[in-house]
């Protein structure tokens, strides 16, 4: 039995080494936050420009423009100077525009070089061969780090419109503008979230410490695998510069599929009464759940969630992943030794004599 468990642990450790890095990369879709109390959205593109698509990303932190119209779009900087040209030949950025350097940082803390001058003749540098671009546009988000907008600080119990913003464009000879809004919403009450997470964690630890059979551990493995699958399938669409939506889902499904495989084996072992095998699979599954849940744990205390599905289900899934991840790790480690001791040769049994195993 010990040799079999050792071999299984070696194989599963190899799976973890291969699949572990895929979890955080897919979970954040670019490594950004999965939750925020702020939320930005585009209200209108006026006039409508066929072939031109715009949207805000990361709760208003970034602006994405895709131009499939065949006509170049000019985006001005904050002083009205030429900043971006996005068209059939790709994206060109003005090296003399202050926006080129201000937009490198989320809070505009980049020092301007001497040649950054809005009145200087544009010096265009190509930054992409595709007609699409994503940038930090400081008109679309709140710029003060760790400081709430005044109206929010005055009454943080309800939703507020922080700003209504406009980004001008020129599509060929047509003047246009992107209009949007930035809002703030109060986060969910910790008294609704954390007791449920703590309770689920306690159940998982208890299942490993005191449960007489491995069946409860097996049931928790199944619940964790379902949460992992939903979390992967609800991966939000990434920016055009990051990759395809299908690719992001496939990447997220890698650790989720590994967790499902471990859960299936664990449930099977639990139904057969093999506590040691169930416990070992609980440890491995717990780690896989943490790999997927911890990068997105900020959704538990944020008003808005990045998810392709309902926000409530996204919170539930991450809560289950985090709670069962920790609980199965602790409970599984405790149960491995306990169930193996239960299967050991009873005291007084003659050496070499067969021992009945339940």
PyMOL commands that set and color helices and strands:
alter all, ss='L'
color gray80, all
select helices_A, chain A and resi 2-28+58-60+98-102+150-154+190-209+215-233+245-271+275-301+311-342
alter helices_A, ss='H'
color red, helices_A
select strands_A, chain A and resi 35-36+38-46+52-57+62-67+73-76+82-87+90-94+124-128+132-135+160-171+174-184+304-305
alter strands_A, ss='S'
color yellow, strands_A
deselect
rebuild
show_as cartoon
